[in-house]
Amino acid sequence: QVQLVESGGGLVQPGGSLRLSCAASGFTFSNYRMSWYRQAPGKERELVATISSNSDFTNYAASVKGRFTISRDNAKNTVYLQMNSLRPEDTAVYYCYKVSKDGYWGQGTQVTVSS
C-alpha cells in the first residue's frame, strides 16, 4: 500500500535551516507530482510547494518563494524540502502529498521556529 514517511522536522531558531524528507513506497514514485503542505495551529492546511514527476517544474507559495526549495530523487523514491531563513510564521506540521486523483498524505512532521 501507499506509504509516505516524513522526517527532518524539529526546533530551529529564526534564520535557521532544516531539510525535510519524505520517503515514498507502494507506488511508482517517478510517475507522480509531489507536494509539500503545512498546517499551523488554528489554520487551514496550505500548499507550500509542488514538483513535477521529472523535476522540470516547481512552484511555490508566495510566502516561501526564495527561501524554500523542493527537490526529488526518483532513484531513492524521496522528495525533499530545503527550508532556509526560517521565520516563526513557518511553524507548522509539514505534510508530504502524492498528487493524484487518489491523493495520499503522509503523517506529518513538526517544524517549530522559535528563539
C-alpha positions in Angstrom: 0.0 0.0 0.0 1.0 3.6 -0.4 3.2 5.0 2.3 4.7 8.5 2.7 7.0 8.9 5.7 8.2 12.4 6.5 11.3 13.2 8.6 13.6 16.1 9.4 11.4 18.3 11.4 12.4 19.9 14.7 13.0 23.0 16.6 15.1 25.7 15.0 15.9 29.4 15.7 14.7 32.1 13.4 17.0 32.4 10.4 18.0 28.8 10.6 17.6 25.9 8.2 16.0 22.5 8.0 15.7 19.9 5.3 12.6 17.7 5.3 12.5 14.3 3.6 9.6 12.2 2.5 10.2 8.6 1.7 7.6 7.1 -0.6 6.7 3.4 -1.2 3.8 1.4 -2.6 3.5 3.2 -5.9 5.6 4.2 -9.0 7.1 7.4 -7.4 8.6 8.7 -10.7 5.2 8.9 -12.3 3.7 11.4 -9.9 3.9 15.0 -9.0 4.6 15.5 -5.3 3.8 18.4 -3.0 4.5 19.7 0.5 1.7 21.2 2.5 1.7 22.7 6.0 -0.8 23.4 8.7 -0.3 25.8 11.6 -2.4 25.6 14.7 -5.9 27.0 14.1 -5.3 27.5 10.4 -6.2 25.6 7.3 -3.7 23.3 5.5 -1.9 25.3 2.8 0.1 24.3 -0.2 3.8 25.1 0.2 5.5 23.7 -3.0 5.0 21.2 -5.8 7.4 19.4 -8.1 6.7 17.6 -11.3 7.5 13.9 -11.8 10.8 14.5 -13.6 11.7 17.7 -11.7 11.4 20.0 -14.7 8.7 22.1 -13.0 8.4 23.5 -9.5 6.1 26.1 -7.9 5.9 27.7 -4.5 3.6 29.6 -2.3 4.4 33.3 -2.3 5.2 33.2 1.4 8.1 30.7 0.9 9.4 31.6 -2.6 13.2 32.3 -2.5 13.6 30.6 0.9 12.4 27.1 0.3 13.4 24.6 -2.4 11.6 21.4 -3.3 13.5 18.6 -5.0 13.3 14.9 -5.5 15.4 11.8 -6.1 13.5 9.3 -8.1 16.1 6.7 -7.6 15.6 6.9 -3.9 11.8 7.5 -4.1 12.2 10.6 -1.9 11.1 14.2 -2.1 12.8 16.9 -0.1 12.0 20.4 1.2 15.0 22.6 1.9 13.9 25.4 4.2 16.2 28.4 4.7 15.8 31.7 6.5 13.1 30.2 8.7 10.6 32.5 10.4 8.3 32.0 13.4 5.4 32.0 11.0 6.8 28.9 9.3 5.9 26.9 12.4 3.5 24.2 11.4 3.1 20.5 10.8 4.5 19.8 7.3 2.9 17.1 5.1 4.1 15.3 2.0 1.3 14.7 -0.6 1.1 12.4 -3.6 -0.7 14.4 -6.3 -3.2 12.2 -7.9 -7.0 11.5 -8.1 -6.5 9.2 -5.1 -4.2 11.6 -3.4 -2.4 10.4 -0.3 -1.0 12.2 2.8 2.0 11.4 5.0 1.6 11.6 8.8 3.4 14.9 9.0 6.5 16.3 10.7 6.5 19.2 13.2 8.6 22.2 12.4 8.9 24.8 15.2 10.8 28.1 14.6 11.4 29.9 17.9 14.2 31.5 19.8 
